[in-house]
Amino acid sequence: MSRAIVYQTFGGPEVLELRDVSQPHAGPGEVRVRVTAASLNPMDWVISSTPAAAAAFGVTVPAGFGYDFAGVIDEVGAGADGFAAGDRVYGGAMAKAAADFLVVKIPAPAPDVLFHTPDGIGDEVAATIPVAGLTAAAALEAIGLRVGDTVLVGGAAGGVGVFAVQLAKLAGARVIGTASERTFEFLRQLGAEPVAYGPGLADRVRTLAPDGVTAATDLFGTETAETALALGIPPERISTIAAGPNPPGGVRATGGSEAGPANLERITDAILAGRIAVPIAATFPIEQIRDAVALQAGRHAHGKIVIRL
């Protein structure tokens, strides 16, 4: 037997249960991963609480929980080329990550992904990268971020935001990030100039950047996108990740699936070189999954939340 987080009905954190389940095993063209860490993303609790969102990702109840993971391969099926027992790996497996073991097909069919973990990057950090890193890269690619831009990042202190801020800085942009005032020092440490979200955002941004803002990405709802439009930024230089398929004013909706895997190598190289830090806001043992999800769903964590197995 092994352990896995499962839920029988849709709902809040209270529906998540740690249960003993039969161990999965790798068949032909598959590998089994002994999971050591899983990280949380907003989509995880949206899927487990919202039938329509679950259906969009092909998830039906009863279901497992989580996507991002890291661990070690301990079984390799015939034909699963490129991986061997003992390899450290990280990636994503839809509705499977929060479990002692998971099985991934090789090559992994979308939306699942599997990569070798570079030496020098621990499993807890590796588990934070797939969704947040690729989503941040996609959000910046959608607006064609370039050297000399002044970019407004909405939700800059969140899991995606911490990657977006640092990737934008590496691209040579000036970064203004929206957040609550209690996160201002945290954002300054990442290289962003913080600004409080809420009513009057456009005026506060004008004060910070009297010469104007040239691009924006909204990582939390639509407030930043709407503010960017009000500031006169062209819609094609504004992106959103959480505004649905029809964002305001014709701005560009995007997501991690639109960023190629080469972006992950770029991010891991930057982590190894010390050019990107991965703030982990909190870690929880898998037995405390409900507390971890409640913290994630509150949207006030500074960085990523990691589950240890």
MARFI-38021 format. One line per 3 residues: their letters; for each residue x, y, z of N, C-alpha, C. Coordinates in Angstrom, 1 decimal. Example, Ala and Ser with C-alpha at 12.3 -4.5 7.8 and 13.67 -1.06 7.14 Angstrom:
BEGIN
as) 13.2:-5.7:7.8:12.3:-4.5:7.8:13.2:-3.3:7.8  12.8:-2.2:7.1:13.7:-1.1:7.1:12.9:0.0:7.9
This chain:
BEGIN
msr) 0.8:-1.2:0.0:0.0:0.0:0.0:0.9:1.3:0.0  0.3:2.4:-0.4:1.0:3.7:-0.4:-0.1:4.7:-0.1  0.3:5.9:0.1:-0.6:7.0:0.5:-0.8:7.9:-0.7
aiv) -2.1:8.5:-0.7:-2.4:9.5:-1.8:-3.5:10.4:-1.2  -3.5:11.7:-1.7:-4.6:12.6:-1.4:-5.6:12.4:-2.4  -6.9:12.1:-2.0:-8.0:11.9:-2.9:-9.2:12.7:-2.4
yqt) -10.1:12.9:-3.3:-11.4:13.5:-2.9:-12.5:12.8:-3.7  -13.6:12.6:-3.0:-14.8:11.9:-3.6:-15.8:12.8:-4.2  -15.9:14.0:-3.6:-16.8:15.1:-4.1:-16.1:16.4:-4.2
fgg) -16.6:17.3:-5.0:-16.0:18.6:-5.1:-16.3:19.5:-3.9  -15.3:20.3:-3.5:-15.6:21.2:-2.3:-14.3:21.8:-1.9  -14.3:22.4:-0.7:-13.1:23.1:-0.1:-12.1:22.1:0.4
pev) -11.1:22.6:1.2:-10.1:21.7:1.7:-10.6:20.5:2.5  -11.8:20.7:3.0:-12.3:19.6:3.9:-12.6:18.3:3.1  -12.7:18.4:1.8:-13.0:17.2:1.0:-11.7:16.4:0.8
lel) -10.6:16.9:1.0:-9.3:16.2:0.7:-9.0:15.3:1.8  -8.7:14.0:1.5:-8.4:13.0:2.4:-7.1:12.3:2.1  -6.3:12.0:3.1:-5.1:11.1:2.9:-5.5:9.7:3.1
rdv) -5.4:8.9:2.1:-5.9:7.5:2.1:-4.8:6.5:1.7  -4.9:5.3:2.3:-4.1:4.2:1.8:-4.6:3.7:0.5  -3.8:3.6:-0.5:-4.2:3.1:-1.9:-3.3:2.1:-2.4
sqp) -3.7:1.3:-3.3:-2.8:0.4:-3.9:-1.6:1.1:-4.7  -0.4:0.5:-4.5:0.7:1.1:-5.2:0.5:1.0:-6.7  0.7:2.1:-7.5:0.8:1.9:-9.0:2.1:1.4:-9.4
hag) 2.2:0.8:-10.5:3.4:0.2:-11.0:3.6:0.6:-12.5  4.8:0.8:-12.9:5.2:1.2:-14.3:4.9:0.0:-15.2  4.1:0.3:-16.3:4.0:-0.7:-17.3:4.9:-0.3:-18.5
pge) 4.7:-0.9:-19.7:5.5:-0.6:-20.8:5.4:0.9:-21.2  6.5:1.5:-21.5:6.5:2.9:-21.8:6.2:3.8:-20.7  6.4:3.4:-19.5:6.1:4.2:-18.3:7.2:4.2:-17.3
vrv) 7.2:5.2:-16.4:8.1:5.2:-15.3:7.3:5.4:-14.0  7.8:4.9:-12.9:7.1:5.2:-11.6:8.1:6.1:-10.8  7.5:7.2:-10.2:8.3:8.1:-9.5:7.9:8.0:-8.0
rvt) 8.9:7.9:-7.2:8.7:8.0:-5.7:8.7:9.4:-5.4  7.6:10.0:-5.1:7.5:11.5:-4.9:8.0:11.9:-3.5  8.9:12.9:-3.6:9.4:13.5:-2.3:8.9:14.8:-2.0
aas) 8.4:15.6:-3.0:7.8:16.9:-2.7:6.8:17.2:-3.8  5.8:17.9:-3.4:4.8:18.4:-4.4:4.5:19.9:-4.0  4.3:20.7:-5.0:4.0:22.1:-4.7:2.6:22.4:-5.2
lnp) 2.0:23.4:-4.5:0.6:23.8:-4.8:0.5:25.0:-5.7  -0.6:25.0:-6.5:-0.9:26.1:-7.4:-2.4:26.4:-7.3  -2.8:27.6:-7.6:-4.2:27.9:-7.5:-5.1:27.0:-8.3
mdw) -4.6:26.5:-9.4:-5.5:25.6:-10.2:-5.8:24.3:-9.5  -4.9:23.9:-8.5:-5.2:22.6:-7.8:-6.5:22.7:-7.0  -6.6:23.8:-6.2:-7.9:23.8:-5.4:-9.1:24.3:-6.3
vis) -8.8:25.0:-7.4:-9.9:25.4:-8.2:-10.5:24.1:-8.9  -9.6:23.2:-9.3:-10.1:21.9:-9.9:-10.8:21.1:-8.9  -10.3:21.0:-7.6:-11.0:20.2:-6.6:-12.3:20.8:-6.1
stp) -12.5:22.0:-6.3:-13.7:22.7:-5.8:-14.7:23.0:-6.8  -14.4:23.0:-8.1:-15.2:23.5:-9.2:-15.4:22.4:-10.3  -16.6:21.8:-10.4:-16.8:20.8:-11.4:-16.4:21.2:-12.8
aaa) -16.8:22.5:-13.2:-16.5:23.0:-14.5:-15.0:23.0:-14.8  -14.3:23.5:-13.8:-12.8:23.6:-14.0:-12.2:22.2:-14.1  -12.7:21.3:-13.3:-12.2:19.9:-13.3:-12.4:19.3:-14.7
aaf) -13.6:19.6:-15.2:-14.0:19.0:-16.6:-13.0:19.6:-17.6  -12.7:20.9:-17.5:-11.8:21.5:-18.5:-10.4:20.8:-18.5  -10.0:20.2:-17.4:-8.7:19.6:-17.3:-8.9:18.0:-17.4
gvt) -10.1:17.6:-17.7:-10.3:16.1:-17.8:-10.3:15.4:-16.5  -10.6:16.0:-15.4:-10.6:15.4:-14.1:-12.0:15.1:-13.7  -12.3:13.9:-13.3:-13.5:13.5:-12.7:-13.4:12.8:-11.4
vpa) -14.4:13.0:-10.5:-14.3:12.4:-9.2:-14.7:10.9:-9.2  -14.2:10.1:-8.3:-13.1:10.4:-7.4:-11.8:10.7:-8.1  -11.0:11.6:-7.5:-9.8:12.0:-8.1:-8.6:12.1:-7.1
gfg) -7.4:12.1:-7.7:-6.2:12.5:-6.9:-6.1:14.0:-6.9  -5.0:14.5:-6.3:-4.8:15.9:-6.2:-3.4:16.4:-6.5  -3.3:17.6:-7.1:-2.1:18.2:-7.3:-1.5:17.9:-8.7
ydf) -0.5:18.8:-9.1:0.1:18.6:-10.4:1.7:18.6:-10.3  2.2:19.7:-9.7:3.7:19.8:-9.6:4.3:18.8:-8.6  5.4:18.1:-9.0:6.1:17.2:-8.1:7.6:17.1:-8.4
agv) 8.3:16.5:-7.5:9.7:16.1:-7.7:9.9:14.8:-6.9  10.9:14.0:-7.4:11.2:12.8:-6.7:12.2:12.0:-7.4  12.2:10.6:-7.3:13.2:9.7:-7.8:12.5:8.6:-8.5
ide) 12.9:8.3:-9.7:12.4:7.1:-10.5:12.8:5.8:-9.8  11.8:5.0:-9.5:12.2:3.7:-8.9:11.7:2.5:-9.7  10.9:2.7:-10.8:10.6:1.6:-11.7:10.5:2.2:-13.1
vga) 11.1:1.4:-14.0:11.1:1.8:-15.4:10.5:0.6:-16.3  9.5:0.9:-17.0:8.9:-0.1:-17.9:9.7:-0.2:-19.2  9.5:-1.3:-19.9:10.2:-1.5:-21.2:9.8:-0.4:-22.2
gad) 10.8:0.2:-22.8:10.5:1.2:-23.8:10.4:2.6:-23.3  10.6:2.8:-22.0:10.6:4.1:-21.4:12.0:4.7:-21.5  12.4:5.1:-22.7:13.7:5.5:-23.0:14.0:6.9:-22.4
gfa) 15.3:7.1:-22.0:15.8:8.4:-21.5:15.7:8.5:-20.0  15.2:7.5:-19.4:15.1:7.5:-17.9:15.5:6.2:-17.3  16.1:6.2:-16.1:16.5:5.0:-15.5:16.2:5.1:-14.0
agd) 16.1:3.9:-13.4:15.9:3.9:-11.9:17.0:4.6:-11.2  16.6:5.5:-10.3:17.6:6.3:-9.5:17.7:7.7:-10.0  17.1:8.0:-11.2:17.1:9.3:-11.8:16.3:10.3:-10.9
rvy) 16.8:11.4:-10.6:16.0:12.5:-9.9:15.2:13.2:-11.0  13.9:13.4:-10.8:13.1:14.0:-11.8:12.1:15.0:-11.2  11.6:15.9:-12.0:10.5:16.8:-11.6:9.6:17.0:-12.8
gga) 8.4:17.5:-12.5:7.5:17.7:-13.6:6.1:17.9:-13.1  5.1:17.5:-13.9:3.7:17.7:-13.6:2.9:16.4:-14.0  2.0:16.1:-13.1:1.1:14.9:-13.4:-0.3:15.3:-12.9
mak) -1.2:15.5:-13.9:-2.6:16.0:-13.5:-3.3:15.1:-12.5  -3.7:15.7:-11.4:-4.4:15.0:-10.3:-3.7:13.8:-9.8  -2.4:13.9:-9.7:-1.6:12.7:-9.2:-0.5:13.1:-8.2
aaa) -0.1:14.4:-8.1:1.2:14.7:-7.5:1.2:14.5:-6.0  0.2:14.7:-5.3:0.2:14.5:-3.8:0.0:13.1:-3.5  1.0:12.3:-3.7:1.0:10.8:-3.5:2.4:10.3:-3.3
dfl) 2.5:9.1:-2.6:3.8:8.6:-2.5:4.4:8.1:-3.8  3.6:7.6:-4.7:4.0:7.2:-6.0:3.1:7.7:-7.1  3.7:8.0:-8.3:2.9:8.2:-9.4:3.5:7.7:-10.7
vvk) 2.7:7.4:-11.7:3.2:6.8:-12.9:3.0:7.8:-14.0  4.1:7.9:-14.9:4.1:8.9:-16.0:4.5:8.1:-17.3  3.7:8.3:-18.3:4.1:7.7:-19.6:5.2:8.5:-20.2
ipa) 6.0:7.8:-21.0:7.2:8.4:-21.7:7.1:8.2:-23.2  7.1:9.3:-24.0:7.1:10.7:-23.6:5.8:11.1:-22.9  5.8:12.0:-22.0:4.6:12.4:-21.2:3.6:13.1:-22.1
pap) 2.4:12.6:-22.1:1.4:13.3:-22.9:0.8:14.5:-22.2  0.6:15.6:-22.9:0.1:16.8:-22.3:-1.2:16.5:-21.6  -1.4:17.1:-20.4:-0.6:18.2:-19.8:0.6:17.7:-18.9
dvl) 0.8:16.4:-18.8:1.9:15.9:-18.0:3.2:16.2:-18.6  4.2:16.4:-17.7:5.6:16.7:-18.2:6.5:16.0:-17.2  7.7:15.6:-17.7:8.7:15.0:-16.8:10.1:15.4:-17.3
fht) 10.9:15.9:-16.4:12.3:16.3:-16.7:13.3:15.8:-15.7  14.5:15.7:-16.1:15.6:15.4:-15.1:15.8:16.6:-14.3  16.0:16.4:-13.0:16.3:17.5:-12.0:17.8:17.7:-12.1
pdg) 18.2:19.0:-12.4:19.6:19.3:-12.4:20.3:19.1:-11.1  21.5:18.6:-11.1:22.3:18.6:-9.9:22.4:20.0:-9.3  22.3:20.1:-8.0:22.4:21.4:-7.3:21.0:22.0:-7.0
igd) 19.9:21.4:-7.5:18.6:21.9:-7.2:17.9:20.8:-6.4  17.5:21.2:-5.2:16.8:20.3:-4.3:15.4:20.0:-4.8  14.8:18.9:-4.3:13.5:18.5:-4.7:12.4:19.5:-4.4
eva) 12.5:20.1:-3.2:11.4:21.1:-2.8:11.4:22.3:-3.8  12.6:22.7:-4.2:12.7:23.8:-5.2:12.2:23.3:-6.5  12.7:22.1:-7.0:12.3:21.6:-8.3:10.8:21.5:-8.4
ati) 10.1:21.1:-7.3:8.7:20.9:-7.4:7.9:22.2:-7.6  8.6:23.3:-7.3:7.9:24.6:-7.5:7.9:25.1:-8.9  8.7:24.5:-9.8:9.0:25.2:-11.0:8.0:25.0:-12.2
pva) 7.5:23.8:-12.4:6.8:23.6:-13.7:5.6:24.6:-14.0  4.6:24.6:-13.1:3.5:25.5:-13.4:3.9:27.0:-13.3  4.4:27.3:-12.2:4.7:28.8:-11.9:5.8:29.3:-12.9
glt) 6.8:28.5:-13.1:7.9:29.0:-14.0:7.4:29.1:-15.4  6.7:28.1:-15.9:6.3:28.1:-17.3:5.2:29.2:-17.5  4.3:29.4:-16.5:3.3:30.4:-16.6:3.9:31.8:-16.7
aaa) 4.9:32.0:-15.8:5.6:33.3:-15.8:6.2:33.6:-17.1  6.9:32.6:-17.6:7.6:32.7:-18.9:6.6:33.0:-20.0  5.4:32.3:-20.0:4.4:32.6:-21.1:3.8:34.0:-21.0
ale) 3.6:34.4:-19.7:3.0:35.8:-19.5:3.9:36.8:-20.1  5.2:36.7:-19.9:6.2:37.7:-20.4:6.4:37.5:-21.9  6.4:36.3:-22.4:6.6:36.1:-23.9:5.4:36.7:-24.6
aig) 4.2:36.6:-24.0:3.0:37.1:-24.7:3.1:38.6:-25.0  3.8:39.3:-24.1:3.9:40.8:-24.3:5.2:41.3:-24.9  6.0:40.3:-25.3:7.2:40.7:-26.0:8.2:41.5:-25.2
lrv) 8.3:41.1:-23.9:9.1:41.9:-23.0:10.6:42.1:-23.5  11.1:43.3:-23.4:12.4:43.5:-23.9:13.2:44.5:-23.0  14.5:44.6:-23.3:15.4:45.5:-22.5:14.8:46.9:-22.6
gdt) 14.7:47.6:-21.4:14.3:49.0:-21.4:12.8:49.1:-21.1  12.0:48.0:-21.1:10.6:48.1:-20.8:10.4:48.5:-19.3  9.4:49.1:-19.0:8.9:49.3:-17.6:7.6:48.4:-17.6
vlv) 7.6:47.4:-16.8:6.5:46.4:-16.8:5.8:46.4:-15.5  4.5:46.4:-15.5:3.6:46.4:-14.3:3.2:44.9:-14.2  3.5:44.3:-13.0:3.2:42.9:-12.7:2.1:42.8:-11.6
gga) 1.0:42.4:-12.0:-0.1:42.2:-11.0:0.0:40.9:-10.2  -0.1:41.0:-8.9:0.1:39.7:-8.1:1.5:39.3:-8.0  2.4:40.3:-7.9:3.8:40.0:-8.0:4.4:39.1:-6.9
agg) 3.7:39.1:-5.7:4.3:38.3:-4.6:3.8:36.9:-4.6  2.9:36.5:-5.5:2.4:35.1:-5.5:3.4:34.1:-6.2  2.9:32.9:-6.3:3.8:31.8:-6.8:4.3:32.1:-8.2
vgv) 3.4:32.5:-9.1:3.8:32.9:-10.4:4.6:34.2:-10.4  4.1:35.1:-9.6:4.7:36.5:-9.6:6.2:36.5:-9.3  6.6:35.6:-8.3:8.0:35.6:-7.9:8.9:35.2:-9.1
fav) 8.4:34.3:-10.0:9.2:34.0:-11.2:9.1:35.1:-12.2  7.9:35.7:-12.4:7.7:36.7:-13.4:8.6:37.9:-13.1  8.6:38.4:-11.8:9.4:39.5:-11.5:10.9:39.3:-11.8
qla) 11.4:38.1:-11.4:12.8:37.9:-11.6:13.2:37.6:-13.1  12.3:37.0:-13.8:12.5:36.8:-15.3:12.5:38.1:-16.0  11.6:39.0:-15.6:11.5:40.3:-16.2:12.8:41.1:-15.9
kla) 13.3:41.0:-14.7:14.5:41.7:-14.3:15.7:41.2:-15.2  15.8:39.9:-15.3:16.8:39.3:-16.2:16.7:39.7:-17.6  15.5:40.0:-18.1:15.3:40.5:-19.4:15.7:41.9:-19.6
gar) 16.0:42.6:-18.5:16.4:44.0:-18.6:15.3:45.0:-18.4  14.2:44.6:-17.8:13.1:45.5:-17.6:13.1:46.1:-16.2  12.5:47.2:-16.1:12.2:47.8:-14.8:10.8:47.2:-14.4
vig) 10.7:46.7:-13.1:9.5:46.0:-12.7:8.8:46.7:-11.6  7.5:47.0:-11.8:6.7:47.5:-10.7:5.7:46.4:-10.4  5.6:46.0:-9.2:4.7:44.9:-8.8:3.6:45.3:-7.9
tas) 2.4:44.9:-8.1:1.3:45.1:-7.2:1.3:44.1:-6.1  0.9:44.5:-4.9:0.9:43.6:-3.8:0.3:44.4:-2.6  0.1:43.6:-1.5:-0.3:44.3:-0.2:0.9:44.9:0.4
ert) 0.7:45.9:1.2:1.9:46.6:1.8:2.8:45.7:2.6  2.2:44.7:3.2:3.1:43.9:4.1:4.0:43.0:3.3  3.9:43.0:1.9:4.8:42.2:1.1:5.8:43.1:0.4
fef) 5.8:44.4:0.7:6.6:45.4:-0.1:8.1:45.0:0.1  8.6:44.8:1.3:10.0:44.5:1.5:10.4:43.2:0.7  9.5:42.2:0.8:9.7:40.9:0.1:9.9:41.2:-1.4
lrq) 9.1:42.0:-2.0:9.2:42.3:-3.4:10.5:43.1:-3.7  10.8:44.0:-2.9:12.1:44.8:-3.1:13.3:43.8:-3.1  13.3:42.8:-2.3:14.4:41.8:-2.3:14.4:41.1:-3.6
lga) 13.3:40.9:-4.3:13.3:40.3:-5.6:13.7:41.2:-6.8  13.7:42.5:-6.5:14.1:43.5:-7.5:13.0:44.3:-8.1  11.8:44.1:-7.5:10.6:44.9:-7.9:10.4:46.2:-7.1
epv) 9.7:47.1:-7.7:9.3:48.3:-7.0:7.8:48.1:-6.7  7.5:48.0:-5.4:6.1:47.6:-5.0:5.1:48.8:-5.1  3.9:48.4:-5.4:2.8:49.4:-5.4:1.6:48.7:-4.8
ayg) 0.8:49.4:-4.0:-0.4:48.7:-3.4:-1.5:48.6:-4.5  -2.1:47.4:-4.5:-3.2:47.2:-5.4:-4.5:47.9:-4.8  -5.6:47.9:-5.5:-6.8:48.4:-5.0:-7.1:49.8:-5.7
pgl) -8.2:50.4:-5.3:-8.7:51.7:-5.9:-7.5:52.7:-5.9  -7.4:53.4:-7.0:-6.3:54.4:-7.2:-5.0:53.8:-7.7  -5.0:52.6:-8.1:-3.8:51.9:-8.6:-3.1:52.7:-9.7
adr) -4.0:53.2:-10.7:-3.4:53.9:-11.8:-2.6:55.1:-11.4  -3.2:55.9:-10.5:-2.5:57.1:-10.0:-1.2:56.8:-9.3  -1.2:55.7:-8.5:0.0:55.3:-7.8:1.1:54.9:-8.8
vrt) 0.7:54.2:-9.8:1.7:53.8:-10.9:2.2:55.0:-11.6  1.3:56.0:-11.9:1.8:57.2:-12.6:2.8:57.9:-11.7  2.6:57.9:-10.4:3.6:58.6:-9.5:4.9:57.9:-9.6
lap) 4.9:56.5:-9.6:6.1:55.8:-9.6:6.8:55.8:-10.9  6.1:55.9:-12.0:6.6:55.9:-13.4:6.1:57.0:-14.2  6.5:58.3:-13.9:6.0:59.4:-14.6:6.2:59.4:-16.1
dgv) 7.3:58.6:-16.5:7.5:58.5:-18.0:6.7:57.4:-18.7  5.9:56.8:-17.9:5.0:55.8:-18.4:5.4:54.3:-18.2  4.4:53.4:-18.4:4.7:52.0:-18.3:4.4:51.4:-19.7
taa) 5.3:50.5:-20.1:5.2:50.1:-21.5:4.6:48.7:-21.7  4.5:47.9:-20.6:3.9:46.6:-20.7:3.4:46.2:-19.4  2.5:45.2:-19.4:1.9:44.7:-18.1:1.5:43.3:-18.2
tdl) 1.5:42.6:-17.1:1.0:41.2:-17.0:0.2:41.1:-15.7  -1.0:40.6:-15.8:-1.9:40.4:-14.7:-1.9:39.0:-14.3  -1.4:38.6:-13.1:-1.3:37.3:-12.6:-2.4:37.0:-11.6
fgt) -3.3:37.9:-11.4:-4.4:37.7:-10.4:-5.6:38.5:-10.8  -6.6:37.9:-11.5:-7.8:38.6:-11.9:-7.6:39.6:-13.1  -8.2:40.7:-13.0:-8.2:41.7:-14.1:-7.9:43.1:-13.7
eta) -7.6:43.4:-12.4:-7.4:44.8:-12.0:-6.2:45.4:-12.7  -5.1:44.6:-12.7:-3.9:45.2:-13.3:-4.1:45.4:-14.8  -4.7:44.4:-15.5:-5.0:44.6:-16.9:-5.8:45.8:-17.2
eta) -6.9:46.0:-16.4:-7.7:47.2:-16.6:-7.0:48.5:-16.3  -6.1:48.4:-15.3:-5.3:49.6:-15.0:-4.3:49.9:-16.2  -3.7:48.8:-16.7:-2.8:49.0:-17.8:-3.5:49.7:-19.0
lal) -4.7:49.2:-19.3:-5.4:49.8:-20.4:-5.7:51.3:-20.1  -6.0:51.6:-18.9:-6.3:53.0:-18.5:-5.0:53.8:-18.6  -3.9:53.2:-18.4:-2.6:53.9:-18.5:-2.2:54.1:-20.0
gip) -2.9:53.6:-20.9:-2.6:53.7:-22.3:-1.7:52.7:-22.9  -1.5:51.6:-22.2:-0.7:50.5:-22.7:-1.5:49.8:-23.8  -0.9:49.5:-25.0:-1.6:48.8:-26.0:-2.0:47.4:-25.6
per) -3.2:46.9:-25.9:-3.7:45.6:-25.5:-2.7:44.5:-25.8  -2.0:44.6:-26.9:-1.1:43.5:-27.3:0.2:43.4:-26.4  0.4:44.5:-25.6:1.5:44.4:-24.6:1.0:44.2:-23.2
ist) -0.2:43.6:-23.1:-0.8:43.3:-21.8:-1.2:41.8:-21.8  -0.8:41.1:-20.8:-1.2:39.7:-20.7:-1.9:39.4:-19.4  -2.8:38.3:-19.5:-3.5:37.8:-18.3:-3.4:36.3:-18.2
iaa) -3.4:35.8:-17.0:-3.4:34.3:-16.9:-4.6:33.8:-16.2  -5.4:34.7:-15.6:-6.5:34.3:-14.7:-7.8:35.0:-15.0  -8.0:35.5:-16.2:-9.1:36.3:-16.6:-10.1:35.5:-17.5
gpn) -9.8:34.3:-17.7:-10.7:33.5:-18.6:-10.3:33.7:-20.1  -11.0:33.1:-21.0:-10.7:33.2:-22.4:-11.0:34.6:-23.0  -11.8:35.4:-22.4:-12.1:36.7:-22.9:-11.7:37.8:-22.0
ppg) -10.4:38.1:-21.9:-10.0:39.1:-20.9:-10.4:40.5:-21.4  -10.4:41.5:-20.5:-10.9:42.9:-20.9:-10.0:43.5:-22.0  -10.7:44.3:-22.8:-10.1:45.1:-23.8:-9.2:44.5:-24.8
gvr) -9.4:43.2:-25.0:-8.6:42.5:-26.0:-7.2:42.2:-25.6  -6.9:42.2:-24.3:-5.5:41.9:-23.9:-5.3:40.4:-24.1  -4.0:39.9:-24.0:-3.7:38.6:-24.4:-3.8:37.6:-23.2
atg) -4.7:36.6:-23.3:-4.8:35.6:-22.3:-3.7:34.5:-22.7  -3.1:34.0:-21.7:-2.0:33.0:-21.9:-2.0:32.0:-20.7  -1.0:31.1:-20.7:-0.8:30.2:-19.7:0.4:29.3:-19.9
gse) 0.8:28.5:-18.9:2.0:27.8:-19.0:2.1:26.8:-20.2  1.0:26.3:-20.7:1.0:25.4:-21.8:1.6:26.1:-23.1  1.6:27.4:-23.1:2.1:28.1:-24.3:3.6:28.5:-24.2
agp) 4.2:28.0:-23.1:5.7:28.2:-23.0:6.4:26.9:-23.2  7.4:26.9:-24.1:8.1:25.7:-24.4:9.0:25.2:-23.3  9.3:23.9:-23.3:10.1:23.4:-22.2:11.5:24.0:-22.1
anl) 12.0:24.6:-23.2:13.3:25.3:-23.1:13.3:26.4:-22.0  12.1:26.9:-21.7:12.0:27.9:-20.7:12.4:27.3:-19.3  12.1:26.0:-19.1:12.4:25.4:-17.8:13.9:25.3:-17.7
eri) 14.6:25.0:-18.7:16.1:24.9:-18.7:16.7:26.3:-18.4  16.1:27.3:-19.0:16.5:28.7:-18.8:16.4:29.1:-17.3  15.2:28.6:-16.7:15.0:28.9:-15.3:15.9:28.2:-14.4
tda) 16.1:26.9:-14.6:16.9:26.1:-13.8:18.4:26.6:-13.9  18.8:27.0:-15.1:20.2:27.5:-15.2:20.3:28.8:-14.4  19.3:29.6:-14.4:19.3:30.9:-13.6:19.3:30.6:-12.1
ila) 18.6:29.6:-11.7:18.6:29.2:-10.3:20.0:28.7:-9.8  20.5:27.9:-10.7:21.9:27.4:-10.3:22.9:28.5:-10.3  22.7:29.5:-11.1:23.7:30.6:-11.2:23.4:31.7:-10.1
gri) 22.3:31.5:-9.4:22.0:32.4:-8.3:21.3:33.7:-8.8  20.8:33.6:-10.1:20.1:34.8:-10.6:18.6:34.8:-10.4  18.1:33.6:-10.0:16.7:33.5:-9.6:16.7:32.8:-8.3
avp) 16.0:33.4:-7.3:15.7:32.7:-6.0:14.3:32.2:-6.1  14.1:31.1:-5.4:12.7:30.5:-5.3:12.2:30.6:-3.9  11.5:31.6:-3.6:11.0:31.8:-2.2:9.9:30.7:-1.9
iaa) 10.1:29.9:-0.9:9.1:28.9:-0.4:8.5:29.5:0.8  7.2:29.8:0.7:6.5:30.5:1.7:6.2:29.6:2.9  6.0:28.3:2.7:5.7:27.4:3.8:5.8:26.0:3.2
tfp) 6.2:25.0:4.1:6.2:23.6:3.8:5.3:22.9:4.8  4.6:21.9:4.3:3.7:21.1:5.2:3.9:19.6:4.9  3.8:18.7:5.9:3.8:17.3:5.7:2.4:17.0:5.0
ieq) 2.4:15.9:4.3:1.2:15.5:3.5:0.0:15.4:4.4  0.2:15.0:5.7:-0.9:14.8:6.6:-1.6:16.2:6.8  -1.0:17.3:6.6:-1.6:18.6:6.8:-2.0:19.3:5.4
ird) -2.4:18.4:4.5:-2.8:19.0:3.2:-3.9:20.0:3.2  -4.9:19.8:4.1:-6.0:20.8:4.2:-5.5:22.1:4.6  -4.6:22.2:5.6:-4.0:23.5:6.1:-3.2:24.1:4.9
ava) -2.5:23.3:4.2:-1.7:23.9:3.1:-2.6:24.5:2.0  -3.6:23.8:1.7:-4.5:24.2:0.6:-5.3:25.5:1.1  -5.7:25.5:2.4:-6.4:26.7:2.9:-5.4:27.9:2.8
lqa) -4.2:27.7:3.1:-3.2:28.8:3.0:-3.1:29.3:1.5  -3.0:28.3:0.6:-2.9:28.6:-0.8:-4.1:29.3:-1.3  -5.3:28.9:-1.0:-6.5:29.4:-1.4:-6.7:30.8:-0.9
grh) -6.1:31.2:0.2:-6.2:32.5:0.8:-5.5:33.6:0.0  -4.6:33.1:-0.9:-3.8:34.0:-1.9:-3.0:35.0:-1.1  -2.5:34.8:0.1:-1.7:35.7:0.8:-0.3:35.2:1.1
ahg) 0.0:34.0:0.5:1.4:33.4:0.7:2.4:34.1:-0.1  3.6:34.4:0.4:4.6:35.1:-0.3:5.5:34.0:-0.9  5.2:33.6:-2.1:6.0:32.5:-2.8:5.2:31.3:-2.9
kiv) 5.9:30.1:-2.9:5.3:28.8:-3.2:5.1:28.1:-1.9  4.1:27.2:-1.9:3.8:26.3:-0.8:4.1:24.8:-1.2  4.8:24.1:-0.4:5.3:22.8:-0.8:4.8:21.8:0.2
irl) 4.5:20.6:-0.3:4.1:19.5:0.5:5.2:18.5:0.5  5.6:18.0:1.7:6.7:17.0:1.8:6.1:15.6:2.0  6.7:14.7:1.3:6.3:13.3:1.4:7.4:12.4:1.9
